[in-house]
Amino acid sequence: FITVIPEIEMPGHATAAVAAYPEFPCTPGPFEVATFWGVFEDIYCPKEETFAFLDEVLAEVTSIFPSQYIHVGGDEVPKARWKESPIGQDIIRRENLKDENELQSYFIRRVEKMLNARGRRLIGWDEILEGGLAPDATVMSWRGTQGGIAAARQGHDVIMTPNSHLYFDHYQGDPATEPLAIGGNSPLDKVYSFEPMP
């Protein structure tokens, strides 16, 4: 009685993908698969070849996972490569976008259309609010509750997952006796104390 919702990160947190497919970022590389968490500058370039690739990836993902929702990430996307990219800047001019945040919104909206065409709905982290929300997107608010509140006020579905209470890759006890975690401390009583409707 659970639904598995896969998360296929884009346009950032895609280091493994761009290392395997170096034709899809905005710079020539070389790229290496990260061996530790972090935020990395090389992201998907918003060119047509990238969207064709992602459409194939999402076709396979939706054939495997029957969930109504597919999570596409959209968080922690450095924009430096897009600022330097002739392709990114051409899209900003052509689509009358204000900046790289709106370019990310353009990117997410294109991906949402791919999912909607397959009868699925998009979930993205609260950063997808920054350049304007995709029409049917569900926002997963991790940087506190404000992103979720803003999305709900715009009529969007929201999943509240603030890192203050609901980050299960935090330590839950004494770090000396637990496996490596991303940091923070979220013991069970703190998790259960979260009120999703502030």
N, C-alpha and C positions, 0 to 999 in steps of 0.2 A: 504493500500500500504506500509506496513512495514513487515519485517521478524523478528520474535522473535527468537533469538539465545540463548538457555539455556546455563548456565555455571555450570558445575558439577565439583567442585574443586578437584584436585588430583595432586600429592600425599599429598600435605599439605593443610592447611585450611579445614581439614576434621574432626575437633573435634566432631561435632555432629554425624557423621557417626561412628567414632571409639567408641564414648560413647554408641551408640546403638548396635554396632557390635564389641565388644572388642577382637574378634579373629583376626582382620585384622591389627592392629598396631604391632610393633616389641616388645613392652613391655606389661606386663599383666595388667597394670592399677592399680586402678580404674580410670575411666575417667568421666569427667562431661562436659555437654554442656556449651560452653562459653556463657556468658550473655553480653559480651562487645567485641568489635573488638580487634584483636591482632594477633600475630604470636605465634604459640604454637608448642612445641617440638614433640608431638606425631603425627605422620603422618602414612600413609599407609605403611605397610611392603611389599617389592616387592616379595612376595611369591605367589605360584600358586593359592592358595585359594583366595587371594586378587584379582588377575586378573580374576578369575572365577566370583567373586562377582561383580566386576566392569563391566564385560561383560554383566551380567544380568541387572545392573543398566542402562547401555547404550542402551540395547535392549528396555527397557521400555521408556527411554527418546526419542529415535528415533521413537518409535511408537506414541508418543504424539506430538512431534514437527517435522513438515515437512521441516524445514530449511536444506539447504545444509551443513551448518556448525554447529558443536557442540564445545563449548568452554570448555576446560578441566583445565583451570587455569594454574598450573605449577609455580606459583609465591610464593615467600616467603616460601621456603621449608627448614627448618632447617635440617641439615644432621647428627646431633649428634646421633640419634637413629640408623641410618644406619651404622655409624662408629662402634657402639657397637654391632650390630646385626650379629650373625654368618650367618644368611640367606643372609643379604646384602653383607657381605664380601665374602661368597661363590660365589655369582653371579658375583661380581667384578672379582674374580679369574677365574671362569669358562668362562666368556665372554671376558676375557682379557681387562677389563676396567681399565682406569687409576686411577679413584677416584670416590667419591660419586656424583660429578657433572655428570660424564658419566653414573653412575647408574641411575640418574634421566632421562637422555636422553634415556637409555634403557627402563625405565618405560614408558615414553611418546611414544616411538616408538611402544611398545606393544599395548598401548591404541589406537594409530593411526590405527594400523592394524584392530582392532575391529571396528572402525568407517568406515574405507575404505571398509570393508567387507559388511557393510550396505549401501554403496553408499554415505557416508558422508565424510566431511573433518574436520580436527582438527584445532582449533584456540587455541593458548596458549600465555600467557604473555611473555614478552621478556626474562625472566629467562630461558626459554626453549632453548635459544641459548647457554647457558653456557657449556653444555656437548656435543654439536653437535645437529643440528636440525634434527627432523624427516623429512623424504623425502618430504612429501607434506604439511607440516605444514604452516599455516598462523600465522605470529607473530603480536601480539597486543602490541605495544611499549608504556609502561606507565611510565618508569623511564627516561623520556626525549625522544629524537628522535634518539639517537645513535643506540639503538637496532634495530629499524626499518630500519635504513640505512644499518646496517650490514646484516640484513636478506634480504633486497632487493638486495644487492650486491651478495648474494648467490643465487639469482633467486627465492626467495620466495615472496608470496604476503604479504602485510603489511597493518595493520590498525594503523594509528598514533593516539594515545590517551594519549599524555604526561600529567602527573599530573600537570604540570605548568599551563595548560590552560583548560584541558578537564576533570577535576575531579568534577563531579556534586554533590558529597557528601561533597564538601567544602562549606563554607559559601558564600553567594552571596551578603551579605550586612552586617549590624551591627550584630555581634553575639548575642547581648543582645536582639534582636527582632526576632531571627530566631530559629528554632528547632535545637537540638544538631547536630553538623556536625563533621566530622573527623578532621577538622582544615583547615587552608589555607583560601584563599579568591579568588573566581573565579566569579566576576561579569560578566554579559552578554557581556559587551564590550570587556573584556579580552578574553572570549571564542571566540567571532567572529573575534578577531585579530589574531588567530592562523593561521599560514601558513603551511599546511601539507607537502609541498615540500620545505624544507629549501635550 
